Amino acid sequence: MTRDRSDSTDISHSEPTADPGFRAWMDATADRFESADERRVDVFVRSMLPPLGAKSSQEALIARLDELAAGSSIDGVSVTVTGNRLCLCETCAGTDAERSLLDRIAELDEWGEDHDATASPFFERRELDSAMAEETARALVPPRVTAALYCDDALAGVFPCRIGGREYAVADFADALEHFCAERRLVVEP
C-alpha cells in the first residue's frame, strides 16, 4: 500500500522555527492573533474514526485545541468531516453539502500568498476509473486532518502547508497556536 502525502500530515518532520519563511509567518500571525477581537480554529477531518494509528494523533490535536479554547485565547474550535473524497462531477458539486465543502476547501487552497505559502499540494485531485463499471470520476482528496486559523474572520493560516519550499504539519500549527496563546497571556494578563 502506498501512503499519499495527505495521509502523513499530522507529524512534524521539520524544525519550524529555524526556517525564515515560517518565522516570518509566525511573526505576522502573532501580531494578527494579538490584535484580533475573535480567534477561531476550524479543523477538517476525513473521518471521526480514522485508521488506528492516526486516531490517537487526531484525538490529541482536537483535545489540545479544545484546551486552548478553554483557556480563552481562542474563541472557538469547530470540526467538519469532509469524507475521504469529494466528487467533482457537476451533479455532486451542485449539492448544498458538497458545494459548501468545496467552497471552504477553495478558500483554504488560496491561502498563503503573503508568506510564500500554499496548502495546495495537500489537496490532491485524482482521476478514478473502473474498467468493470465503465465509469470515470474526478475526486478531490483532502488531507486526513487540516487546521485553519481565523483572526477576525480573516484566514491567517492553513496546515498542512508548504512555506518557502518546506512542508509543515498540523502538529507545527498546534505548536505555533500554543505559542500565540502563551504570548497573549503574557501581554494581556496582569
Summary of the structure (lengths in Angstrom):
residues: 190
radius of gyration: 17.3
end to end distance: 54.0
largest distance: 68.1
contacts: 574
relative contact order: 0.24
helix: 43%
strand: 26%
